[in-house]
Amino acid sequence: MIRAILWDNDGLLLDSEAIFFKLTQAVFADFGFVLTEEYWGVEYLSKAKRTRQVAQDLGMENDVVNAAVERRDRQFFEALQHPIPLRPKVRETLDTLAGQFKQGVVTGSPREKVDLMHRSSGLHGYFDVIVTHDDVTETKPHPEPYLTAMERLAVEPRSCLAVEDSERGLASALAAGITCVVVPNHLTRIQKFERAHAIEDDVAGVLKHLRSELKSSEDGYR
């Protein structure tokens, strides 16, 4: 029986991934380099390369890499001062699950940025635990982020459902022994998700995989 839902953050709950990419793409263009959605979707979002490595692969010299990354990071932090749009049907789905399941976020983003996004976008208070880059020594696709979340929630893999938007997130959840549903976004849809339990168009699709638990909860109120 599922007791806990563990969510990725960027690109799944919030549209921050698209904003981050567009800023990176624009800055790269300013320095004369073309960055496509397909390349970013595979090299950064799937293979987990850092921005600096992607830039170097495209032929940037180190001094240009430093200038580009610093400018992009500054612009992204400025963007985070404003509410980040939620992905489709996120709030409705979280409201449906609230009080019926433990819920957590498992992300590779720094805690400062996650807290800022959640406060400005109205997600603060939905989650029982948030595991960020600051809480682990190994990030996705390593299982440590999900193992840490389960330890803090005191749940076992068989009682969890993970929801991800990328191959590396899927790999992390599976390595931790957790069933995973994938909801790709326009940057990650190029990736392959053969090992996913299911692939859904939006996060509301997760509800169909929780029918028995949700029905039991409804029956308990009758």
Phi, psi and omega per residue, in radians:
M1 nan 2.310 -3.139
I2 -1.327 2.220 3.113
R3 -2.016 -0.346 -3.056
A4 -2.428 2.412 3.053
I5 -1.929 2.209 -3.116
L6 -2.011 2.050 -3.010
W7 -1.839 2.446 2.818
D8 -1.217 2.976 -3.079
N9 -1.975 -1.262 -3.038
D10 -1.233 2.198 3.135
G11 1.518 -0.177 3.117
L12 -1.995 -1.010 3.080
L13 -1.526 -0.669 -3.076
L14 -2.153 2.652 -3.134
D15 -1.506 0.443 -3.115
S16 -1.116 -0.540 -3.127
E17 -1.115 -0.707 3.119
A18 -1.161 -0.718 3.119
I19 -1.113 -0.779 -3.138
F20 -1.051 -0.768 3.136
F21 -1.130 -0.823 -3.085
K22 -1.073 -0.672 3.089
L23 -1.158 -0.734 3.119
T24 -1.111 -0.787 -3.135
Q25 -1.045 -0.766 -3.115
A26 -1.155 -0.725 3.134
V27 -1.171 -0.743 3.086
F28 -1.021 -0.736 -3.139
A29 -1.096 -0.659 3.111
D30 -1.046 -0.511 -3.141
F31 -1.687 0.107 3.044
G32 1.577 0.371 -3.117
F33 -2.139 2.412 -3.113
V34 -1.673 2.179 3.101
L35 -2.098 2.014 -3.112
T36 -1.651 2.777 3.079
E37 -1.052 -0.704 -3.101
E38 -1.117 -0.775 -3.126
Y39 -1.123 -0.792 3.132
W40 -1.112 -0.712 -3.116
G41 -1.087 -0.586 -3.138
V42 -1.550 -0.949 -2.989
E43 -1.282 -0.719 -3.101
Y44 -1.579 -0.901 -3.001
L45 -1.434 -0.448 3.124
S46 -1.738 -0.908 -3.070
K47 -1.451 -0.113 3.070
A48 1.154 0.524 3.015
K49 -1.252 2.551 3.069
R50 -1.364 2.825 -3.140
T51 -0.990 -0.719 -3.128
R52 -1.059 -0.694 3.136
Q53 -1.208 -0.709 3.080
V54 -1.040 -0.781 -3.141
A55 -1.082 -0.759 3.127
Q56 -1.141 -0.672 3.102
D57 -1.078 -0.551 3.127
L58 -1.423 -0.099 3.067
G59 1.834 0.171 3.116
M60 -1.236 2.433 2.991
E61 -1.313 2.732 -3.025
N62 -1.020 -0.694 -3.125
D63 -1.181 -0.598 3.085
V64 -1.226 -0.701 3.090
V65 -0.988 -0.851 -3.116
N66 -1.042 -0.785 -3.130
A67 -1.142 -0.723 -3.111
A68 -1.162 -0.808 -3.112
V69 -1.151 -0.725 3.125
E70 -1.094 -0.729 3.125
R71 -1.144 -0.795 3.135
R72 -1.082 -0.760 -3.139
D73 -1.089 -0.701 3.125
R74 -1.133 -0.757 -3.139
Q75 -1.182 -0.634 3.127
F76 -1.182 -0.731 3.112
F77 -1.093 -0.644 3.077
E78 -1.132 -0.684 3.120
A79 -1.108 -0.573 -3.120
L80 -1.262 -0.154 3.076
Q81 -1.310 -0.150 3.122
H82 -2.067 2.716 -3.136
P83 -1.007 2.312 3.077
I84 -1.567 2.280 -3.125
P85 -1.045 2.479 3.036
L86 -1.376 2.656 3.026
R87 -1.249 2.827 -3.072
P88 -0.963 2.340 3.012
K89 1.123 0.305 -3.120
V90 -1.168 -0.923 -3.052
R91 -1.109 -0.726 3.141
E92 -1.087 -0.691 -3.126
T93 -1.216 -0.767 3.111
L94 -1.097 -0.665 3.103
D95 -1.126 -0.681 3.125
T96 -1.115 -0.646 -3.070
L97 -1.533 -0.296 -3.072
A98 -1.025 2.311 3.112
G99 1.433 -0.168 -3.128
Q100 -1.869 -0.399 3.119
F101 -2.396 2.654 2.860
K102 -1.222 2.479 -3.137
Q103 -2.309 2.421 3.141
G104 -2.440 2.789 3.040
V105 -1.970 2.359 3.113
V106 -2.207 1.899 -2.983
T107 -2.420 2.731 3.056
G108 -1.623 0.031 3.133
S109 -1.392 2.708 3.079
P110 -1.168 2.608 -3.098
R111 -1.049 -0.695 -3.118
E112 -0.984 -0.762 -3.114
K113 -1.273 -0.663 3.121
V114 -1.111 -0.821 3.133
D115 -1.053 -0.715 3.140
L116 -1.117 -0.795 3.133
M117 -1.096 -0.746 -3.078
H118 -1.205 -0.671 3.123
R119 -1.159 -0.778 -3.058
S120 -1.310 -0.430 -3.070
S121 -1.792 0.045 3.062
G122 1.424 0.323 3.112
L123 -1.658 -0.157 -3.128
H124 -1.071 2.251 3.100
G125 1.780 -0.179 -3.139
Y126 -1.361 -0.411 -2.887
F127 -2.001 2.448 3.131
D128 -1.394 -0.417 3.111
V129 -2.665 2.545 3.040
I130 -2.293 2.020 3.109
V131 -1.788 2.115 -3.090
T132 -2.039 -3.131 3.071
H133 -0.963 -0.562 -3.084
D134 -1.282 -0.236 -3.035
D135 -1.712 -0.064 -3.034
V136 -2.358 2.838 3.039
T137 -1.703 -0.421 3.096
E138 -2.138 2.353 -3.140
T139 -1.816 3.026 3.118
K140 -0.946 2.406 0.296
P141 -1.528 0.140 3.059
H142 -1.138 2.587 -3.123
P143 -1.315 -0.192 -3.026
E144 -0.908 -0.757 -3.136
P145 -1.010 -0.734 3.136
Y146 -1.294 -0.633 3.083
L147 -1.094 -0.669 3.118
T148 -1.150 -0.756 3.127
A149 -1.085 -0.754 -3.139
M150 -1.145 -0.674 3.117
E151 -1.094 -0.744 -3.112
R152 -1.236 -0.497 3.115
L153 -1.584 -0.149 -3.111
A154 1.022 0.859 3.108
V155 -2.228 2.799 3.121
E156 -1.750 2.764 -3.140
P157 -0.952 -0.684 -3.085
R158 -1.176 -0.286 3.135
S159 -1.790 0.263 -3.124
C160 -2.086 2.691 2.954
L161 -2.259 2.187 3.084
A162 -1.695 2.595 3.086
V163 -2.249 2.104 -3.036
E164 -2.298 2.943 3.094
D165 -2.174 0.042 -3.058
S166 -2.458 2.845 3.100
E167 -1.082 -0.755 -3.087
R168 -1.205 -0.571 3.052
G169 -1.189 -0.739 3.079
L170 -1.041 -0.795 -3.139
A171 -1.073 -0.682 3.125
S172 -1.099 -0.826 -3.140
A173 -1.107 -0.788 -3.115
L174 -1.143 -0.661 3.119
A175 -1.128 -0.445 3.083
A176 -1.530 -0.001 3.105
G177 1.490 0.318 -3.046
I178 -1.833 2.358 3.004
T179 -1.122 2.425 -3.038
C180 -2.321 2.268 2.987
V181 -1.748 2.387 -3.116
V182 -1.921 2.349 3.040
V183 -2.140 1.576 -3.083
P184 -1.168 2.645 2.951
N185 -1.889 -3.089 -3.012
H186 -1.199 -0.298 3.092
L187 -1.538 -0.482 -3.076
T188 -1.804 -0.095 -3.074
R189 -1.133 -0.289 3.097
I190 -1.273 -0.285 -3.079
Q191 -1.366 2.979 -3.094
K192 -1.909 2.350 -3.041
F193 -2.275 0.726 -3.078
E194 -1.023 -0.527 -3.054
R195 -1.575 0.029 3.119
A196 -1.249 2.576 3.050
H197 -1.113 -0.640 3.107
A198 -2.863 2.773 3.045
I199 -2.107 2.165 -3.074
E200 -2.056 2.730 -3.121
D201 -1.334 -0.545 3.107
D202 -2.625 3.005 -3.022
V203 -1.165 -0.391 3.108
A204 -1.104 -0.374 3.089
G205 -1.106 -0.336 3.108
V206 -1.115 -0.536 -3.052
L207 -1.040 -0.590 -3.121
K208 -1.149 -0.393 3.131
H209 -1.551 0.035 3.138
L210 -2.135 0.338 -3.024
R211 -1.022 -0.766 -3.075
S212 -1.150 -0.722 3.125
E213 -1.179 -0.732 3.141
L214 -1.170 -0.647 3.104
K215 -1.154 -0.727 3.106
S216 -1.059 -0.689 3.132
S217 -1.142 -0.757 3.116
E218 -1.094 -0.738 -3.132
D219 -1.085 -0.550 -3.122
G220 -1.180 -0.345 -3.140
Y221 -1.617 -0.077 -3.086
R222 -1.468 nan nan
